[in-house]
Amino acid sequence: MAATIFAPRNLHPLSLRLHRLGEVFQYGPFNCSVQRRWKKPVDSARTRLESRTRDHRLDKLMIQLRNLRVALALHELISQQRNGYASLQLLSKWRHEVGLNIEIGAFLKKYPHIFQIYMHPVKKNHCCKITQKMADLIAEEDAVTRENEADIVRRLKKLLMLSTNGTLNMHALWLVRRELGLPDDYRSSILPNHQHDLSLQTPDTLSLVSRDEEVAVAKVEEWREKEYTEKWLAESETKYAFPINFPTGFKIEKGFREKLKNWQRLPYTKAYEKNDLHPIHNVERLDKRIVGILHELLSLTVEKMIPLERLSHFRRVFAMEVNLRELLLKHPGIFYISTKGSAQTVILRESYSKGCMIEPNPIYNVRRKMLDLILSGCRNTGDPVTAFSFTEDDEHDQGSNHASEDYICQVDATNSILELETESDSYGNNHFTEEIPFKHCCDSNKN
């Protein structure tokens, strides 16, 4: 009987019956023939972030900057030690605190231009210190920051004028101090020297003494004037326009150009203008004003980028009570959100070309030299260097899986392709690599 049921000629009808019974039990005996309801795809800021057109050059830059941030965080830990060095066992305890997801020894040996690993002559354990080349660049960045104190005060005044009541929270400024080019001790070294412009009403609030209309000019206004005078464009096309630069591969849908043209001509209350008597009720004009504030805020940063989560500290004081990520995704030609690195970062697209800033500043030039040391890796170190080999005791102390391998950096002069550590890369086999020149800044004329 079983042989008859499971014969080859009866298998297909049997499978159809089982499929039919499955539908009956799934949808019930009375609604199994009811048409299934089509679900509309979810359209949210998260789905648009995942399906956006990616800029591979900026994503690569964020991966490289992530490694530089980890190296600078390790420098902070090492500099806090009494003798200017730290053992690998101590650094391994702070591995997760600096955002490192690999063993500390495996990370340090990748960058011999930044970290010098040696055997302590007395304690007989492996220690690490910062190389003289990296220490000189850190000192140079600090010196350049001190020299540009006037620019720092100007940035702070413009930020205070962007706020609704002329005040900023000191904690919010502390979180973006590196993005704004502020020294760590700016509260004691800069603010007391400019009390006629800036004052501390409370220990947590920085306020503007008097409004300076000479600096109340947005960066986009300079671009508009340049477009109007050099390209002979109509005033209606440049008065409220923003520079647009779409990433490679961006798909322009039907009717998109007309909508963009109308949005460029849409009047709005500009970043430094105050219009308290007539509040904005038009949603499109309100969004465009927030775009102008975000554009000016990014223009005031050193590298024209800022982590997205830190923008939330300025939402209320800058009157940006909207979903910032959703607003930024609506304007892919002005802003770009990179998910590479340790956090989502907002980048001003017009400021970058081929992974480099078009108009670099002194602080950016020094940081670019530091990034070159990251990009160099083990290259240009001279002869092959054998720094050390882990012992069994060190393996037990550090919990490292790299204990038995030799620390050897082979200099490959013929290999000019930089290998990026993309362990969280989501591009698969289509993610490409490219040649990056080892120079501290890019020539804007070539872009």
C-alpha positions in Angstrom: 0.0 0.0 0.0 2.8 2.4 0.9 4.7 1.5 -2.3 1.6 2.5 -4.3 1.1 5.8 -2.5 4.7 6.9 -2.8 5.2 5.8 -6.4 6.9 8.4 -8.6 3.7 9.0 -10.6 1.8 9.8 -7.4 4.4 12.1 -5.7 3.3 15.3 -7.5 -0.4 15.0 -6.7 0.5 14.1 -3.1 2.6 17.3 -2.8 -0.2 19.4 -4.1 -2.6 17.9 -1.5 -0.1 18.6 1.3 0.4 22.2 0.1 -3.4 22.7 0.0 -3.8 21.3 3.5 -1.1 23.6 4.7 -3.0 26.6 3.4 -6.2 25.5 5.1 -4.5 25.1 8.5 -2.6 28.4 8.0 -5.5 30.6 7.0 -8.4 28.6 8.4 -11.0 26.5 6.5 -13.2 29.5 5.8 -10.7 32.1 4.6 -8.2 30.0 2.7 -9.4 31.3 -0.6 -9.3 34.9 0.5 -6.7 37.0 -1.4 -3.6 37.8 0.6 -3.2 41.5 1.5 -0.2 43.2 -0.1 2.0 45.0 2.5 3.4 48.3 1.6 7.2 48.5 1.9 8.4 50.4 5.0 9.8 53.8 4.1 11.7 55.3 7.0 14.9 57.1 7.7 16.6 53.7 8.5 15.5 52.1 5.2 16.6 55.2 3.2 19.9 55.2 5.0 20.5 51.6 3.9 19.4 52.1 0.3 21.1 55.4 -0.3 23.7 55.9 -3.0 27.1 55.4 -1.2 30.2 57.5 -1.7 33.0 55.0 -1.6 35.7 57.6 -1.3 34.2 59.2 1.8 33.5 55.8 3.3 37.2 54.9 2.9 38.2 58.1 4.4 36.0 57.4 7.5 37.6 54.0 7.9 41.1 55.5 7.9 40.0 58.3 10.3 38.7 55.6 12.7 42.1 54.0 12.9 43.6 57.5 13.5 41.2 58.2 16.3 42.1 54.9 18.0 45.8 55.7 17.7 45.2 59.2 19.3 43.2 57.6 22.1 46.1 55.2 22.8 48.4 58.2 22.8 46.3 59.8 25.5 46.6 56.7 27.6 50.3 56.5 27.1 50.9 60.2 27.8 49.1 59.9 31.1 51.7 57.5 32.4 54.5 58.8 34.5 57.5 57.8 32.3 55.8 58.3 28.9 55.4 54.6 28.1 52.9 51.8 28.9 53.1 48.1 29.0 51.1 46.1 26.5 49.4 44.3 29.4 48.1 47.7 30.7 47.0 48.8 27.2 45.1 45.5 26.6 42.9 46.4 29.6 41.8 49.6 27.9 41.3 48.0 24.5 37.5 48.3 24.5 37.5 51.7 26.0 39.3 53.2 23.0 37.0 51.3 20.5 39.4 48.6 19.5 37.9 45.3 18.4 41.1 43.4 17.8 44.1 42.5 20.1 46.2 45.4 21.1 49.4 43.8 19.8 47.9 43.2 16.4 46.9 46.8 16.1 50.2 48.3 17.3 52.3 46.3 15.0 50.4 47.6 12.0 51.7 51.2 12.5 55.4 51.3 13.3 55.5 54.9 12.3 53.3 55.8 15.3 54.0 53.2 18.0 57.4 51.9 19.1 57.4 48.6 20.9 60.5 47.5 22.8 61.6 45.3 25.7 61.9 47.1 29.0 65.5 46.8 30.2 64.6 46.4 33.9 61.1 45.0 34.0 61.7 42.7 31.1 58.2 43.2 29.7 57.0 44.6 26.4 56.2 48.3 26.4 55.0 50.8 23.9 55.7 54.5 23.4 54.9 57.1 20.8 57.5 57.6 18.0 59.2 60.9 17.7 57.6 61.5 14.3 54.1 61.2 15.7 55.0 63.2 18.9 56.2 66.1 16.7 53.0 66.1 14.7 50.9 66.2 17.9 53.0 69.1 19.2 52.7 70.8 15.8 48.9 70.5 15.9 48.8 72.0 19.4 51.0 74.9 18.3 48.9 75.6 15.2 45.8 75.6 17.4 47.3 78.2 19.7 48.3 80.4 16.8 44.8 80.4 15.4 43.2 81.7 18.6 41.5 84.5 16.7 39.8 82.0 14.4 38.6 80.0 17.4 37.0 83.0 18.9 35.4 83.8 15.6 33.9 80.3 15.3 32.6 80.5 18.9 30.9 83.9 18.2 29.3 82.6 15.0 28.0 79.5 16.9 26.5 81.7 19.6 24.9 83.9 17.0 23.3 80.8 15.4 21.6 79.9 18.6 18.2 81.3 19.5 19.2 83.0 22.7 22.9 83.6 22.2 24.0 80.8 24.6 25.6 77.3 24.3 26.0 74.5 26.7 29.6 73.9 27.7 29.2 70.2 27.7 28.0 70.3 24.0 31.1 72.4 23.1 33.3 69.9 24.9 31.9 67.0 22.8 32.8 68.8 19.5 36.0 70.5 20.6 38.1 68.5 18.2 35.7 69.1 15.3 35.9 72.8 16.0 39.6 72.9 16.5 39.4 73.9 20.2 42.3 73.0 22.6 41.4 70.8 25.6 42.0 73.7 28.0 40.1 76.3 26.0 38.0 77.1 29.1 41.1 78.4 30.9 43.3 79.5 28.0 41.0 81.2 25.6 37.8 82.3 27.3 39.5 84.5 30.0 41.3 86.5 27.2 38.1 87.4 25.4 35.7 88.4 28.1 34.6 91.4 26.0 33.1 88.9 23.4 32.4 85.7 25.4 31.3 85.3 29.0 30.4 82.4 31.3 27.1 83.3 32.9 27.1 80.0 34.7 29.8 77.3 34.8 27.8 75.3 32.3 26.6 78.1 29.9 28.6 80.2 27.5 27.0 83.4 26.3 27.6 86.1 23.7 28.3 89.6 25.1 27.4 91.5 21.9 26.4 90.6 18.4 28.9 91.2 15.7 27.3 91.7 12.3 30.6 91.6 10.5 31.0 87.9 11.1 27.3 87.1 10.7 27.8 86.0 7.1 27.2 82.4 6.3 29.7 80.4 4.2 27.0 79.7 1.6 26.5 83.4 1.1 30.1 83.7 -0.1 29.5 80.9 -2.6 26.4 82.6 -3.9 28.2 85.8 -4.5 31.0 84.0 -6.3 28.4 82.1 -8.5 26.6 85.4 -9.3 29.7 87.3 -10.2 31.9 84.7 -11.9 29.2 82.6 -13.7 26.9 85.4 -14.6 23.9 83.6 -13.2 20.5 85.3 -12.5 19.9 86.6 -9.0 16.8 84.5 -8.7 18.8 81.3 -9.2 21.6 82.1 -6.7 19.9 84.1 -3.9 18.6 81.1 -2.0 20.5 78.3 -3.7 22.9 75.7 -2.2 25.8 74.0 -3.9 24.7 70.5 -5.1 27.1 67.7 -5.7 25.5 64.2 -6.1 27.6 61.1 -5.5 28.6 58.9 -8.5 25.8 56.5 -9.4 23.0 58.7 -8.0 19.8 57.9 -9.9 17.7 60.9 -10.9 14.0 60.0 -11.0 11.4 61.6 -13.2 10.4 65.1 -12.0 13.4 65.3 -9.6 15.1 68.1 -11.5 12.0 70.3 -11.4 11.5 69.7 -7.7 15.2 70.6 -7.0 15.0 73.7 -9.1 11.9 74.9 -7.2 13.5 74.1 -3.9 16.6 76.1 -4.8 14.5 79.2 -5.5 12.4 78.8 -2.4 12.9 81.8 0.0 13.7 81.1 3.6 14.9 82.8 6.8 18.7 82.5 6.6 20.9 81.1 9.3 21.9 84.4 11.1 18.6 86.2 10.5 16.1 86.5 13.4 12.4 86.6 12.7 10.7 86.1 16.0 7.8 88.4 15.2 6.7 86.3 12.2 7.4 82.6 13.0 7.8 80.2 10.1 4.7 78.0 9.5 5.6 76.7 6.0 7.2 73.2 6.4 9.4 73.5 3.4 10.8 76.9 4.4 11.4 75.6 7.9 13.3 72.6 6.6 15.3 74.8 4.3 16.3 77.1 7.2 17.4 74.0 9.2 19.5 72.9 6.1 21.1 76.4 6.1 21.9 76.1 9.9 23.4 72.6 9.4 25.4 73.8 6.4 26.9 76.7 8.4 27.6 74.4 11.4 29.5 72.0 9.3 31.3 74.8 7.6 32.6 76.0 10.9 34.3 72.6 11.7 37.9 71.9 10.8 37.3 68.8 8.6 33.7 69.7 7.5 32.2 66.7 9.3 30.6 65.9 12.7 29.2 62.8 14.3 25.4 62.6 13.8 24.7 61.8 17.5 26.5 64.9 18.6 24.2 67.1 16.5 21.4 66.2 18.9 23.0 68.4 21.6 22.3 71.4 19.3 18.8 70.6 18.2 17.0 72.8 20.7 19.4 75.6 21.0 19.5 76.0 17.2 15.7 75.4 16.8 16.1 72.2 14.8 13.2 70.3 16.3 13.0 67.8 13.5 14.3 64.3 12.7 17.8 65.3 11.6 18.7 62.1 10.0 15.6 62.0 7.9 16.2 65.7 6.9 19.8 65.0 5.9 18.8 62.0 3.8 16.4 64.3 1.8 19.4 66.3 0.6 22.0 63.8 -0.7 23.6 66.5 -2.9 24.5 68.7 0.1 25.1 66.2 3.0 26.4 62.7 3.1 25.9 60.3 6.1 28.7 57.7 6.3 28.1 54.6 8.4 31.7 53.5 8.3 33.9 54.0 11.3 32.7 53.9 14.9 29.6 56.1 14.4 27.4 57.7 11.7 29.1 60.9 10.5 27.6 63.8 8.6 29.9 65.2 5.9 29.6 68.4 3.8 29.8 67.1 0.3 30.9 70.3 -1.4 34.1 70.5 0.8 35.6 67.2 -0.5 36.8 65.9 -3.8 38.5 62.5 -4.2 38.7 62.0 -0.5 40.5 65.3 0.3 39.4 68.7 1.3 39.3 71.3 -1.5 40.2 74.2 0.7 42.4 72.8 3.5 43.2 74.8 6.6 46.4 74.6 8.8 44.9 72.2 11.4 43.6 69.9 8.7 47.1 69.8 7.0 48.6 68.6 10.3 45.9 66.0 10.8 46.4 64.8 7.2 50.1 64.2 8.0 49.0 62.0 10.9 46.7 60.2 8.6 49.6 59.6 6.2 51.4 57.7 9.0 48.3 55.5 9.3 48.2 54.9 5.5 51.9 54.1 5.4 51.5 51.1 7.6 54.7 49.1 7.7 56.0 50.7 4.5 59.0 53.0 4.3 60.5 51.6 7.5 63.8 50.7 6.0 65.0 47.1 6.4 62.6 44.4 7.6 62.3 44.9 11.3 61.8 42.2 13.9 60.5 44.0 16.9 59.7 41.2 19.3 58.1 37.8 19.8 55.6 37.1 22.5 56.4 34.6 25.2 54.0 32.2 26.9 53.8 34.4 30.0 52.9 37.4 28.0 50.2 35.4 26.2 48.7 34.5 29.5 48.8 38.1 30.7 47.3 39.7 27.6 45.0 37.0 26.4 46.4 37.5 22.9 45.9 35.0 20.1 48.9 36.4 18.3 51.5 35.2 20.8 53.4 32.8 18.7 53.7 34.8 15.5 56.8 36.9 14.8 56.4 40.7 14.6 57.9 41.3 11.2 57.1 44.2 8.9 58.0 43.5 5.3 58.6 46.6 3.2 57.0 46.0 -0.2 58.1 48.8 -2.5 56.2 47.4 -5.5 52.9 47.3 -3.7 51.2 50.7 -3.9 47.7 49.5 -3.0 46.7 50.4 0.6 44.9 47.6 2.4 42.1 48.9 4.5 40.8 47.1 7.6 37.2 46.7 6.5 36.0 44.0 8.9 32.5 45.7 9.0 32.4 46.2 5.3 29.0 45.6 3.7 30.0 45.9 0.1 31.2 42.3 -0.3 33.3 41.5 -3.3 32.2 44.6 -5.1 34.1 46.9 -2.6 37.2 48.1 -4.4 40.5 49.6 -3.4 42.4 52.3 -5.0 45.8 53.9 -5.0 46.2 56.8 -2.5 49.2 59.0 -2.7 51.3 59.5 0.4 51.1 63.2 0.7 49.8 65.3 3.6 47.3 67.3 1.6 45.7 67.2 -1.8 46.1 69.8 -4.5 42.8 71.5 -4.9 43.7 72.6 -8.4 43.8 69.0 -9.6 40.3 68.3 -8.4 
